[in-house]
């Protein structure tokens, strides 16, 4: 009986640890379903609306040229904990996507994303950091929010599988970090990130290296370093480790 309970405890513990590993080091894409298709379709129009919600007072223009999606903010992963605050993502034809934070008093503020590229053709990169996961619920860190908040894209955006919105930090990729420059992650184990400095051959399409020509001198790789994953977050819980080459090169 003791062996049985011990075995059950170990399984439960391993599941909890796995769940933690799966949460650590992730972004969530805030690109709404069909947003990219909408932008592509609407590019045919010659004139755009104004580029901020506050100055666009033409309802017909909004209906014809703009499209917005809302994510309600919750204090906990429970539908009953809904607040008056929202994230609003708006698609502007020929301009791209913009994110806004609607406060409880109705003020619309620009929402600064943790990973962003204005050109939606690449990626797209329109991401915030994930603090925690609970089923279909995703927690976002504070700032600009006064405290961490929860969103549920499955409920608000009818996303069939929320996991498809997640972008984990992963090995064999190049990332940028303010104090380290470009780094190549070799592996991630138990919340420890192993990496080295980038070398030219790491770059996705380095035109200076012609491997079809004569053999190149052997590259001496920089030494492997390691840091806990928490090292790559700021004090509010936002990831500062971002994709180095968002457009491939």
Secondary structure, DSSP 8 states (H G I E B T S, - for coil): -HHHHHHHHHHHHHHHHHHHHHHSSEEEE---TTHHHHHHHHTT-S----SSTTT---HHHHHHHEEEEEEEEESSSSGGGEEEEEEEEEEETTTEEEEEEE-TT--EEE---SEE-S-TTSTT-EEEEEEEEETTEEEE-SSSSSS-EEE-HHHHS--S-GGGGEEE--SSEEEEETTTEEEEEEEEETTEEEEEE--GGGSTT-TT--TTSS----------EEEEGGGGB-TTS-B--EES-TT--
